[in-house]
């Protein structure tokens, strides 16, 4: 049974009227409010009562207000209830948000372990995402729908009548996929046919019959070839959008490499011609007033190497997850390079520009209002700070930022979860390599 948004808002407004650490028995009306809030939250936690995903934020606010007002034995019960309910509500909200992305739906359906764990509500959301998609081919969408329907059949076969009748979410799921008219045995049989491989038909060869044995062997080989062809088609239709993206990426990368090689060769040729011309003309000039080209070129190269650029290391991918764009990362690197050149920060004990950039970003994300972050932002904006103090903050943050602790538990957003699947894999690979080193 759903609890309506108006009801939740009424409960929250009443609960906020109870002062913090209220003691039971001191005011009769407040006792009733605390009791009704606790009963509603317990029903939500046990699944007796359900709420719409749009109302999760209101339910979270009710939990926090209830915990704040509770005291004594009720405080312990309130904290335990919050520890159970809040993560469940947030996980539900995050999963439904991810399933609004067609790429995540395809990724999930191609992973059987993930797909079988989809809840009835998530299955409905995934199907709606496929129907609303306008970018992919009709053939791919049809393939994804067929996969999704097979997992819906499996989920329906695992639900009891009581689970369906007592849950509005499950009732909506059954109605959405049109499963109400199916009997459990029919559902299990149909689902099994769609999600398992077709068993091989094994013919028992006649004894002492060479011809029959050859026919059976030929038929088995043909069956295996048919299965291979079928699997290749299925793989293509499930991943055609990935294959297309990869093809364009490879063509683009090849074009870039060819252009880059030609550009470097042309630059090297021009430098060589210029150097020869310069050396010839310098014979007739005063050697004390003529610059040494090789020395100047070496100096320029040395200066260029000082600049820190965005690559694909652990810190680069970590910052890309948080700052989103390459230009934002490069801007931060340039600022820190300039601070080092001016002597406002030091690179002692193995510290460098990328380590400073990562630590600064962690302080800004996790402790934005702290005195440490205010000092860092002042430094980045042209102010003066004690270089030893700043260096100690970077070392305290640790190589992966684990030393920066939040002041409370209000941080609920994960930039890693919002990053693209490719960037997640790349960063996890860097993290693994970093751990080995």
C-alpha positions, 0 to 999 in steps of 0.5 A: 500500500502506497503512502501518499505524498500529502501524508508524508508531508503532514507527518514531517511537518508534525515531527518538526514541531517536536523539539530536539532530544524531547523526553517521553511523557513530558507532553502528550501530543508530542508523544503521539507524534513520535509514536506515529512517525516511528510506526510509519518508518518501521512499516516503510523499513519492513515493506508493509508500506510503500512510497513513490520514488519521487517522495524518497527525499521527504521520507529521508527528512522525516527520518532525520527529524525523528532521530533528532527529536528522540531521546533515551531508549527511543533514540537507540531505536531511532538510530537503528531504524535510520541505519537500515532505512536510509541506505535502502531508500538511497540505493533504490533512488540511485538504481532507478536513476541509473536505469533511466540511461539506455546504455546502463540498461543494455549493460545490465541486461548483458550481465546475467548476475545483475539482471536477475537481481532487478526488482519489479520496479526496476524492470518497469523503469528499464522497459520505459527507458528502452521505449523512450530511447530515440538514438539506437536502432529498432533492432537493438531496442527489440532485442533488449525488450525481449531480454527484459521480458524474459527476466520479468517472467523469471521475477514473476515466477519467484513472487508469491500471491501474498507478495503480489497482493500486498504490494502496489509496486508488484501489482503495477509490475504484473499489470505492466508486463501483462502477467496476471493471466499466466499461471506460475507453471506456464511462467516458469516454463516460458522464462526458462525457454527464453533465458537458457540455452536450447539443449542439444538433441542427442541422437543415439546411433544405431549399434554397428552402424557406421553410416548412422554414426557419421550422420550424427557427427555431421548433425552435431557439427552443424548444430554447433556452427548454428549456435556460433552464428547465433551467438555472434548475431546476438553479441552484435545486436546487443553491442552494436552501439558500442561497436560503432563508437569503438570503430569511430574512436579507432578511425579518429585515433589513427587519423590523429596519430598520422597527423601528429607524426607528419606534424612532428616530422615537418617541425623537425625538418624546419628546425634542421633547415633553420639551424643549418642556415643560422650556423652558416650566417653566424660565420660572418658575425661576431661570435660574442653577440650571436646566440647559440641556437642549440643552447637556446633550443635546449633551454626552450625544451627544458621550459616546455617540460616544466609544464604539467599536462593532463594524461591518463594516470591515476590522478588524471582520471580521478580529477576527470571524474570530479572536475568533468573536463580536461580544460578544468584539470589543465587550468588547475595544473597551470595554477599549481605549476605557477605557485611552485615556480613562484616559491609559494609551495614546495615539492618536498618528499616526492610531492608534485603538481598532480598530487597537490591538485588531487588533494586540493580537489578532495578538500574542496569536495569533502570539506568545502567550508573548512579552514583548510579549504579556505586557505587552499582557495585563497592560495589558488586565487592569488593570496598568500599562505604558509607553504609549510602549512599547505604542504602538511595539508597535502601530506595529511590528505594522503596519496588517494585523498583518504585522509580528508574526512567529512564533518558529517554524513551529509555527502550522498553523491558519488561522482564515480557513479555518475562517470561514464562506464569507460572512465570508471574502468580506466580509473579502476585500472589506474587504481589497481596499478597504483596499488601494485606500485 
